[in-house]
Amino acid sequence: MSELRRSVIFQDYQQAFENITGLPLTLRASGSLQLPLRDSKRVNPFCVLMGRNNKSCSACLQMQQRVENESAIGAKTIECFAGLSESAVPVKVGRQLLGYLQTGQIFLRTPTKKRFMDALRRTGGVWGESELRELEVAYFQTRVVTLEHYDSVIRLLVIFAGHLATLSNQLMIVATTSELPAITRARTFIAENQGEDIHLRDVARAVNMSAFYFCKLFKEATGLTFLNYLTRVRIEVVKQMMLHVHLRVSEVAFAAGFQSISQFNRSFHRVAGESPTDFRERFVGAAFATLPQRGERGRQLTPAYRLSIASPVLALTAR
């Protein structure tokens, strides 16, 4: 989740979304105890003011827990005690939940004086006269959005959540401009040799380091162990290969460097959140996934052809 939040694609989308809609947008990890929209530049001033009261903070956190529980399957919109609506859209890799895109702090119906006073009473707090005026102004300046318009906003987030999920593993293996040159060389070496039986000592030797020091440095730079990183690179190569409908799943597994089908299936499900067959059917289609494959095996998996398929991963690691 931290990699997704720091990614250029999320930050660009967040800025565009907030500028166009005027609504806040955050990416929240599952189980977080922080109020999800507080760091957005578009956070509702009424919510900021109410956050000064402990009881309102407690009510907001309870609401976040509720919206998280109810949005595990799909997008969910819930109304808080003050009448404002918030929405959560799950970001999932297969069946694995990564977190939520959240937006809202708007009215889906016109606010009333009675609803405002009820909200204040439910906080149980003692508000000064100036605070009450500030709260009332902020409450009635909160945007009222039609249900049709808001549904369209949520549909945009559903599409973006799917895009983030697809990119999640790629972001884990992308080099950063601030990392040590040795780590960048190591990423390139792994990408170029992922189809071979390579080990940590091979990569360490390629960047002129001891295995112990390289292991420590690589984990600090990428957040992943060498083996975990290599597995993720191989999975990205497999994904590219499986878009070629004439290649069997078993063929691409061995071509990408996996030593057994059981190892491959476990690794793929752990990283992609679904089985290789489900992935292929989702992106290529069940009909194409079962096309005859005669005469393709020897030609398709030559080293040169395999490298051409893996080129998107090489491009990622070289950035």
Secondary structure by P-SEA (a helix, b strand, c coil): cccccccaaaaaaaaaaaaaccbbbbbbccccccccccccccccaaaaaacccaaaaaaaaaaaaaaaaaacccbbbbbccccbbbbbbbbcccccccccccccccccccccaaaaaaaaaaacccccaaaaaaaaaaaaacccccaaaaaaaaaaaaaaaaaaaaaaaaaaacccccccaaaaaaaaaaaacccccccaaaaaaaacccaaaaaaaaaaaccccaaaaaaaaaaaaaaaaaccccccaaaaaaaaccccaaaaaaaaaaaccccaaaaaaaccccccccccccccccccccaaaaaaaaaaaaaaaac
